[in-house]
Structures are given as structure tokens and as C-alpha cells.
């Protein structure tokens, strides 16, 4: 399973400057996934100054029985950094 959550908060210094959404006072980002088991959450590690798009964050979730393979594929193909594995 692979899912992309667009317009989400990118944590850490690389995330400064990326925009994100919130709904009913809840920020779209990693915090909404804390209760999911066996999910890897990844995000792009490009600094906002190098971004050429709309400068909005995206979280990528990988899970299921092949979670490790999915995580490696996301890291390689999209040049993502793993920040949390539940």
C-alpha cells in the first residue's frame, strides 16, 4: 500500500517554509497517523528554497505485508527521507 497526503506539514528544518492545510483546528501531517500500526511515513527532504513547485508539503505512507520493499522504493524513486516508522 502506498498513499500520498498532499498539503501536509513537513517537520524539521527542511520543512520550514512549506505550506500545509488544517481542518477543524487539526494540522494535516504526521500527527494524524500516530495510531496506525506498521506504517512508514516519509517526506521529501528537499529544502523549500530548491523547490520549484507550489511549496506545499506531502507525506508518503507505505504499509502492508511488503512495507520494507515499499519504503525502499519510495526512498529510491522519489528521493525521500524516512522520518517515522510505527
Steps between C-alpha positions, in 0.01 A plus 500: 500500500623846412310819580589866453360769729536834325525844663635351823738639760864405433677483838853610581726764347443374144128566542528867590324700231284219363129574524245260646128473562300466818140396552294565813818617674690177423817529292537264206826317572665210678308560821176371352663161432627421850248222558571300185709185541776393264502809281813677378456875453742677268536849362712677241823627651552786251534841662219737407739743330581232239137409439360616166136410561231643723709439816239290675600197707413140421519193725539157342376195689615146432350197666372150473685169484763645265558819701881474488501462121255789458710721728820425306324570171365835622842601635674410175249618239382819671820574696307502827628493854348263753398690809271265684423134504219388727 
